Amino acid sequence: MGNSTEDRVLSVKDVAEMCRVSNETIRRWIRKHGLKAYNTEGGLAIKIIESDLRVFAEDLNVFVDWAYLDRREEA
């Protein structure tokens, strides 16, 4: 995981919306391109740590709408 104790835990859907791609694209990035992800207990959901997404996006020059997180928290 990342270094920050305030890292947010994101769903595949959140990350897809932030990157303006499909859920399947996020799953492909996890499987084939090294986006770090974690299964929840029971393995029913895939979660991505914000700092891991930041590293991935910087390394591969992927667009991320970081303001999405603020808008989501305001809702």
C-alpha positions as CSV (number, residue, x, y, z in Angstrom):
1,M,0.0,0.0,0.0
2,G,0.9,3.6,-0.2
3,N,2.7,5.8,2.4
4,S,-0.1,8.0,3.4
5,T,-2.3,7.1,6.3
6,E,-5.1,9.0,4.6
7,D,-5.2,7.0,1.4
8,R,-8.7,6.4,0.2
9,V,-9.9,3.0,-0.8
10,L,-11.5,3.0,-4.3
11,S,-13.7,0.6,-6.1
12,V,-13.2,-0.4,-9.7
13,K,-16.2,1.7,-10.6
14,D,-14.8,4.8,-8.9
15,V,-11.5,4.4,-10.7
16,A,-13.2,3.8,-14.0
17,E,-15.2,7.0,-13.6
18,M,-12.1,8.9,-12.5
19,C,-10.2,7.7,-15.6
20,R,-13.2,7.9,-17.9
21,V,-12.8,4.3,-19.0
22,S,-14.9,1.2,-18.5
23,N,-14.8,-1.1,-15.5
24,E,-13.3,-3.8,-17.8
25,T,-10.4,-1.5,-18.7
26,I,-9.6,-1.1,-15.0
27,R,-9.6,-4.9,-14.6
28,R,-7.3,-5.2,-17.6
29,W,-4.9,-2.6,-16.1
30,I,-4.9,-4.8,-13.0
31,R,-4.3,-8.0,-14.9
32,K,-1.9,-6.9,-17.6
33,H,-0.4,-3.5,-16.7
34,G,0.5,-3.7,-13.0
35,L,-2.2,-1.5,-11.4
36,K,-2.1,-2.8,-7.8
37,A,-5.4,-4.0,-6.4
38,Y,-6.6,-5.9,-3.4
39,N,-9.5,-8.3,-2.9
40,T,-11.8,-7.7,0.0
41,E,-12.4,-10.5,2.5
42,G,-14.4,-13.2,0.8
43,G,-12.9,-12.0,-2.5
44,L,-16.2,-10.4,-3.7
45,A,-14.8,-6.9,-4.5
46,I,-11.6,-5.5,-5.9
47,K,-10.3,-2.3,-4.2
48,I,-7.6,0.1,-5.3
49,I,-5.6,2.3,-2.9
50,E,-5.5,6.0,-4.0
51,S,-1.7,6.2,-3.8
52,D,-1.3,3.1,-5.9
53,L,-3.5,4.7,-8.6
54,R,-1.4,7.9,-8.4
55,V,1.8,5.9,-9.0
56,F,0.2,3.9,-11.9
57,A,-1.2,7.0,-13.5
58,E,2.1,8.9,-13.3
59,D,4.1,5.9,-14.6
60,L,1.8,5.3,-17.6
61,N,0.6,8.9,-18.1
62,V,-3.0,8.0,-17.5
63,F,-5.6,10.7,-17.1
64,V,-7.3,10.8,-13.7
65,D,-10.0,13.2,-12.6
66,W,-8.8,13.6,-9.0
67,A,-11.6,16.1,-8.3
68,Y,-14.1,13.2,-8.6
69,L,-13.1,12.2,-5.1
70,D,-14.0,15.6,-3.7
71,R,-17.3,15.6,-5.6
72,R,-18.1,12.1,-4.4
73,E,-17.4,13.1,-0.7
74,E,-19.6,16.2,-1.1
75,A,-22.6,14.2,-2.3
